[in-house]
Amino acid sequence: MSEGRITKSDLDWWLEFAVTREWTFAKTYAETAPHHYIVEGRTPGVTHDDMVRAARVIHTLGSPGKYYSLTKIYLVSPDGRYRWWTEDNHFTDTTLVNRATTELSYGIQNAPLTASGAWSIFDGVATTWDADHPAYDGEAESHAVMLSKVRGSFPPHVLDLGCGTGRVLDLGLATPDRYAGVDSSQAMLNMLVRKHPKVAAVYPMNVTDAVEAGTFTDGQFDWVFLDSTVELTDAHSAQVDRIARLAVIEVRGQVWQLKDVREATAQRLVAASRRMSEAS
């Protein structure tokens, strides 16, 4: 692992490392959730750096799963026999990795799907992204003031195109139950789900593909956030404008630009109403 960046070679390391360690049975959970674990300082050949590296591998290449009401990120072994997970809030605090067999599940398995089926350039840096790109002082308040100009009567339904790890949610500008994120990076979506396990929806796909497929309809969301790194044709940009009922917000790092689309939305609604009236 190089400065927190995770590659496929780190997965190879973990698969070999895991099978050559001595796993301890967790007696406390023998009747409720039987599993094994390895821990730094007690398991021979396991260091803190090993545990941090393992945690980053698991959260980069794993997928969300449910343990009753909790949502965790699990990495399943290539043979489908085991799943591995960690519990720490911060990757640098990881001291222990758990392992259970995949033959048992706990509770309703309705976790979000994050696997896009393709490796993204952002996957390797997902587990360090938030630490490397912290919010600046007053960022949430500054953006909230801007967005207050385009609020409706109810809390906004939000679509975040190129959502990454979920900065919009982190800043408290939207609530998870009214938020949908689109991103092609499985690992970035894993980070989002890890922080906001009650997110309404995530779409593990390329933004252009989502727009091209007509995944979202006119006026479906109040606000649409669009990461500036997403390259859209003029036609696709116009389509994104129609998906938003109130505003499109282009995100360029810490600089956000708001486009008010309320008038265009009203005109479309009037035209649609007129067509319906004429057809009746």
TORPA-246507 format. One record per atom (N, C-alpha, C): x, y, z; residue in three letters. Coordinates in steps of 0.05 Angstrom, whole numbers, plus 5000, padded with zeros to 4 digits. Layout:
XYZALA...
end
This chain:
501749765000MET500050005000MET501850255000MET501250444982SER502850684980SER501250924987SER501851045011GLU500551285020GLU497551265020GLU496551035028GLY493650995030GLY492350915005GLY493750904982ARG492550824957ARG492350524956ARG489950424948ILE489450134947ILE489350044918ILE490849824912THR490849714885THR490049414888THR489949284865LYS489348994865LYS491548834879LYS493948934879SER496148794893SER495648784923SER494248994934ASP493548984962ASP491548764968ASP489748724949LEU487848494952LEU489348234952LEU491248204934ASP492847954933ASP494247914960ASP495348134970TRP496748124996TRP494848025017TRP492448135019TRP490548065040TRP489647765038TRP489147675014LEU488247405010LEU490347205020LEU492847265015GLU495047095024GLU495447125054GLU495247375064PHE495647435092PHE493547295109PHE490947305100ALA488747205115ALA488946905119ALA489746755099VAL489846465101VAL492246365117VAL494246545122THR496646455137THR496646555165THR494446675175ARG494246765203ARG492646565219ARG493046575245GLU491546405264GLU489146565274GLU486746485265TRP484346625273TRP483246515299TRP482346695316THR481246625342THR478246635342THR476946425353PHE474046415354PHE473046615375PHE471046775368ALA469846965386ALA467746825404ALA468546735427LYS466846575445LYS464346735454LYS464646995457THR462347155466THR460047145447THR460547095422TYR458447095401TYR457846815391TYR458646615407ALA458246335398ALA455446265391ALA453446375406GLU450646305402GLU449146515385GLU450246755383THR448746965369THR449847025341THR452447045338ALA453647105313ALA456446995312ALA456646735309PRO459346605310PRO461246705289PRO463646775297HIS465646865278HIS468446845291HIS470546895275HIS473246895284HIS474447175281HIS476747225292TYR478047485289TYR481147455291TYR482547645280ILE485347685285ILE485747965296ILE487648005314VAL488048265327VAL490948325331VAL491648565327GLU494448645330GLU495248605359GLU497748535363GLY498848505390GLY498348235403GLY496348085393ARG495747825404ARG495947595384ARG495147655359THR495347455338THR498247475327THR499647245327PRO502447255317PRO502547355288PRO504547535283GLY504947635256GLY502947835247GLY501547975265VAL499548175258VAL500348435271VAL500848645254THR501648905264THR499349105260THR499649345271HIS497649545267HIS497449625238HIS499749645225ASP499749725196ASP498249515180ASP498549255188ASP497049045174ASP494049085176ASP493149155200MET490249195205MET489149435190MET490649645189VAL489849885174VAL489649825145VAL491749685135ARG491749615106ARG489449425100ARG488949235117ALA486649045113ALA484049195113ALA483649385131ALA481149545132ALA480749695106ALA482849815095ARG482649965070ARG481949775047ARG483149545047VAL482549345025VAL479549265027VAL478649205051ILE475949115055ILE473949325046ILE474449575053HIS472549785047HIS472749885018HIS475049835005THR475349914977THR474049704959THR474449454965LEU473549244946LEU471149084956LEU470149144980GLY467849014991GLY465249134981GLY463049044993SER460349144987SER458649165012SER456649335012PRO454949355036PRO453349105041PRO452949045066GLY451348825075GLY449948895101GLY447948745108LYS446348815132LYS446948615155LYS447248725179TYR447248565203TYR444948675220TYR442548555216TYR440148665227TYR439748955217TYR439649155235SER439149425227SER441649575218SER443949455223LEU446549575217LEU447349515188LEU448649705175THR449749665149THR452849675151THR454149465142LYS457049445144LYS458149395115LYS460749435112ILE462049375087ILE463549105091ILE462748905075TYR463948645077TYR465548575051TYR467848445054LEU469348335032LEU469048035032LEU468047925010VAL467647635009VAL470047504995VAL470947275005SER473147134994SER472547034965SER474547004948PRO474046924921PRO472446664918PRO472746474938ASP471246224937ASP468546244949ASP467846494959GLY465146534970GLY464746414998GLY466846325010ARG466546185036ARG466446375059ARG468146585059TYR468346765082TYR467547055074TYR466847205095ARG466547495093ARG468247625115ARG469547845109TRP471247985128TRP470148265132TRP470448365156TRP469548645162TRP471048755186TRP470949015189THR472149155212THR470049325225THR470649435249GLU468549585264GLU469349875270GLU471849955266ASP472650215275ASP471550445257ASP471150675270ASN470150905255ASN472251015236ASN474751015245HIS476951115228HIS478850895221HIS479650885196PHE481350665186PHE483950655202PHE485050885209THR487550885224THR487350775252THR484850735262ASP484450625288ASP484050325288ASP483950205265THR483349925262THR485449745276THR484549575294THR486349385308THR485549095304THR483149055292LEU482048785291LEU480448745265LEU480648505254VAL479048425231VAL477448175238VAL474848185231ASN473147955237ASN472747785211ASN472247525216ARG471647345194ARG469447155201ARG467447135184ALA465246955188ALA464746805162ALA463346575164THR462646435140THR460246565127THR459846525102THR457646655087THR455046495088THR455046275102GLU452646105102GLU450446225119GLU451046415137LEU449046535154LEU448746835148LEU446246935148SER445647215145SER443847295169SER443847555174TYR442347645198TYR440547875190TYR437947835192GLY436048045185GLY435548065155GLY433948265148ILE433148305120ILE435548415105ILE436248295083GLN438648375067GLN437848565045GLN437548815053ASN436749025034ASN438749255032ASN441249185036ALA443349385034ALA443649505006ALA444449755003PRO444849864977PRO446949714961PRO446649714935LEU448649584917LEU450549794908LEU453149744911THR455149934903THR457049834880THR456849584873ALA458649474853ALA457949564825ALA459749704812SER459249794785SER460349604764SER462049414773GLY463149224754GLY465649314740GLY466549554747ALA468949664733ALA470649804754ALA473249794750TRP475149934768TRP475350224760TRP475050404780SER475150694775SER477850794786SER478751014774ILE481251134784ILE480951244812ILE478451284821PHE477951384848PHE477751164869PHE477550914860ASP477350694879ASP479750684898ASP482050714886GLY484550684902GLY484950884924GLY483651124921VAL484051334941VAL481551384957VAL479551224954ALA476951274968ALA477251274998ALA478851095009THR479051085039THR480551305051THR481951465035THR483351705045THR482151965035THR480151945018TRP479052185005TRP478152395024TRP476552325044ASP475452525062ASP477652655078ASP479552495087ALA481752615102ALA483452805085ALA483752745060ASP485352905042ASP483853155031ASP481153145034HIS479453365024HIS477453455045HIS478453555067PRO476653635089PRO474953885082PRO472753915095ALA471054155091ALA472454395103ALA472254625090TYR473454865102TYR471554985122TYR472555155139ASP470955285160ASP468755445147ASP466255385156GLY464055535145GLY462955435119GLY463955215109GLU463055115082GLU460155045082GLU459254895102ALA456454815104ALA454555065104ALA455355255121GLU453655495124GLU453655655098GLU455955685084SER456055835059SER454255715038SER454455455035HIS452755315014HIS449855325022HIS449255305048ALA446455305057ALA445155575050ALA446655785053VAL445556055046VAL444956065017VAL446755965000MET446255964971MET443755804964MET443555574976LEU441355394969LEU438655494981LEU438755665001SER436255755013SER434655924993SER435956014972LYS434556174951LYS432756004933LYS433255734934VAL431755564915VAL430455334931VAL429455384954ARG428155184970ARG425155194964ARG423854954964GLY421054934961GLY419654934988GLY417154834989SER415654835014SER416454595031SER417654395020PHE418454155034PHE421454105031PHE422553945049PRO425453875047PRO425953765019PRO428153845007PRO428753774979PRO429453474974PRO428453374952HIS429453114942HIS431853184925HIS434053034929VAL436553104918VAL437752884901VAL438752944877LEU440252764861LEU443152874859LEU445052704865ASP447852784865ASP449352624844ASP449952754822LEU451352624799LEU454352654802LEU455652424806GLY458552434812GLY458852494842GLY457352344858CYS457052404886CYS459552344903CYS461352174893GLY463652104909GLY462951984936GLY464152084957THR463651984984THR461352114998THR459952294984GLY457552414995GLY457952675010GLY459452864998ARG459953115011ARG457353275017ARG455453254999VAL452853395003VAL451553305029VAL451653045034LEU450552935059LEU452253005083LEU454852985079ASP456753055101ASP456253335112ASP455653525093LEU455253805101LEU452453855112LEU450753645112GLY448053675123GLY446153835105GLY446753845079LEU445153995060LEU442753835049LEU442753585055ALA440553405047ALA440353185068ALA438153065070THR437752835088THR437952575073THR439052365085PRO439452115071PRO436952005059PRO434652035072ASP432251915062ASP431152055037ASP432252285030ARG431352435006ARG433652474987ARG435552294987TYR438052324972TYR438652084955TYR439452134930ALA440351924912ALA443052004900ALA444951824901GLY447651884890GLY448351704867GLY449751814848VAL450651664824VAL453751684823VAL455051464821ASP457951464818ASP458851194807ASP461051204791SER462050954780SER464050814798SER464850944820SER466850834838SER465550674860SER465850414860GLN464750254882GLN465850334909GLN468450384910ALA469650454936ALA468650724947ALA468250914929MET467251174938MET464351144948MET462750984935LEU460050934944LEU460050774970LEU462050594974ASN462250454999ASN462750655022ASN464350855017MET464851055038MET462351215044MET460851275024LEU458351425028LEU456451255045LEU456051005037VAL454250825052VAL455250775081VAL457850755084ARG459050715110ARG458250945129ARG458351195119LYS457751435135LYS454751485137LYS453251415116HIS450351475115HIS448851215107HIS448751025125PRO447550765119PRO444650765112PRO443250985118LYS440351005112LYS439851165087LYS441851195069VAL441551335044VAL439351195028VAL437651365015ALA435351265001ALA436151094977ALA438151184962ALA438951034938ALA441751114928ALA443250914919VAL445750974904VAL445650814878VAL446750934857TYR446850814831TYR449750784823TYR450850534824PRO453550484817PRO453950474787PRO454050704774MET454350714745MET455450984737MET456450984712ASN457451234700ASN455151434697ASN455651684704VAL453551884703VAL452451914675VAL454151924655THR453251954628THR451451724620THR452151484628ASP450451244622ASP447751274636ASP447651374660ALA445151414675ALA443351614661ALA444551824651VAL442952034637VAL442051924610VAL443851794596GLU443251684570GLU441051484571GLU440951324593ALA438951114595ALA436251224604ALA436051474611GLY433551584620GLY432751484648GLY434851434664THR434351324691THR432651514708THR432851774703PHE431351974719PHE429652134700PHE427352224710THR425352354693THR425152654699THR423752794681ASP423453084684ASP422253154711ASP423553344725GLY422553444751GLY422553244773GLY424053024771GLN423952814791GLN425252914818GLN427253094816PHE428653184839PHE428553484841PHE428553584866ASP428553874870ASP431253994862ASP433353874874TRP436053964868TRP437653744854TRP439153814834VAL441053624822VAL443853744825VAL445653594839PHE448453674840PHE449953534818PHE451753674805LEU453353564783LEU456253624787LEU457853424791ASP460753464794ASP461953564768ASP463653764769SER464653894745SER466453704729SER467453484741THR469153304726THR467553124707THR464853124710VAL463152964693VAL462853104667VAL463552974645GLU463353104618GLU460753014605GLU459053214599LEU456453164587LEU456253314560LEU454853204542THR454253344517THR452153564523THR451753744504ASP449753954508ASP446953834513ASP446453624498ALA443853494501ALA443453374528ALA445553244538HIS445453124565HIS445253344587HIS446653564583SER446453784602SER443653894603SER442353914580ALA439654014579ALA437753814593ALA438353554590GLN436753354603GLN437053364634GLN439553414643VAL439953454672VAL438353684682VAL438353904667ASP436754144675ASP433854074679ASP432853894662ARG429953824664ARG429453634688ARG431453474695ILE431053294718ILE430653464743ILE431953694745ALA431753864768ALA429154034767ALA427754044789ARG425354204790ARG425954494798ARG427954524816LEU428554784827LEU431354894818LEU433354724820ALA436054824814ALA438054604807ALA439954674791VAL442254504785VAL444754644798VAL446254494813ILE448654604826ILE451054464815ILE452754614801GLU455254504791GLU457454534813GLU458654304819VAL460654304841VAL463454294829VAL464954504834ARG467754524825ARG469554544850ARG469954314863GLY471454314888GLY469954464909GLY471154674919GLN469854834940GLN468055054928GLN468155094902VAL466555304889VAL464055174876VAL461755264885TRP459255154874TRP457755374859TRP456755304836GLN455255494819GLN452355404816GLN450455574823LEU447655504823LEU446255604797LEU444655434785LYS442955504762LYS440055464771LYS438555684772ASP435755684780ASP434155594756ASP432655374758VAL431155264735VAL428155274741VAL427255424761ARG424455434769ARG422655534746ARG423555744733GLU421855864711GLU421555664688GLU423755524681ALA423555334659ALA421755104667ALA421855024693THR420154804702THR417154894701THR416655134709ALA413855234709ALA412855244680ALA414455324661GLN413655334633GLN412955054623GLN414654854630ARG414054584621ARG411454484633ARG410954544658LEU408554454671LEU406054574659LEU406254834652VAL403954964639VAL403454844612VAL405654794597ALA405354674570ALA404154394572ALA405054244591ALA404053974595ALA401153974602ALA400354164620SER397554194628SER395854274604SER396854444587ARG395354534564ARG394854304545ARG396954144541ARG396653914523ARG394653714533ARG394653664559MET392753484572MET389853594569MET389653854572SER386953974570SER385853954542SER387554004522GLU386753994495GLU386053714485GLU387353514498ALA386953234490ALA384353124503ALA383353254523SER380953144537SER378353234523SER
end
